[in-house]
Amino acid sequence: MNKTELIKNVAQSADISQKDASAAVQSVFDTIANALQSGDKVQLIGFGTFEVRERSARTGRNPQTARIEVLS
């Protein structure tokens, strides 16, 4: 499911316009993103948890240049 399909489903399920559903979905995404950028953990019981985790750098190949690069 992509964002457009999610908006359509929310609009039908909540019996609201797609414009209002789009605003609601975008607001939820923005709120989660802002919380994660602030270093907070977002826990939605019964759905899932969103959190930022630090990972160590690793090497990988750039598919456009075929060069091996450090991915951080």
N, C-alpha and C positions, 0 to 999 in steps of 0.2 A: 504494500500500500504506500502510495506517495502522499505528499502534502495535499494535493488537490483532491484526491479520493478521501482523505481524512476529513477535509472541510465539507465535502458533500455528505458524508456519513453523519457528521456532527449536525449539519443543517437539518437533515431529515429526522434524525433522532430527537433533537431538541425542538423541532418544529419552528425553526427560525430561518431567516434568509441566509443565503450563502455569504453575503457581504458581512453580516453579523457573525456568522460562524468563522469566517476568515479572520476577523478581528480578534475573536476569542482565542482561536488556535495560535495566532501570532503572539498574542499577549502571554499565553502559557509558555511558548517557546522562549520568548524574550525574558520572562521571569526566571526560568530555569537557567538560561545562559548567564544572566546577571548574577545569580546566586553562585554559579560555578566559577565565574570570573572573580568573585569576591573570596573564593576559597571555601565556600560553604558546601555542605553535602545536601542533596535533595533526595528525600526518602518519601516515596509514595507507596504507602502500605497497600499490599495486594497487587501492585503493579511492578515496581522496581526501584532501584536506587541509582542516582547519578552522582558521580564524584570524579574529581580530577586526580589522577595519579601520576607521580613522577616516574619516568622510566629512564633507564640508562641508555646512552647512545649506542647505536649499532651501525654496522656497515650494510649498505644495500646498493643495488645497481640502478642508476637512472635510466629508465626505459627509452628516453629520447636521445641520450648521448652515449649510452652503454658504459659510462664511466662509473667506477665504484666510488661511492661517497659516504660520508658519515651522516647518519640520520639521527637527529636529536629530538 
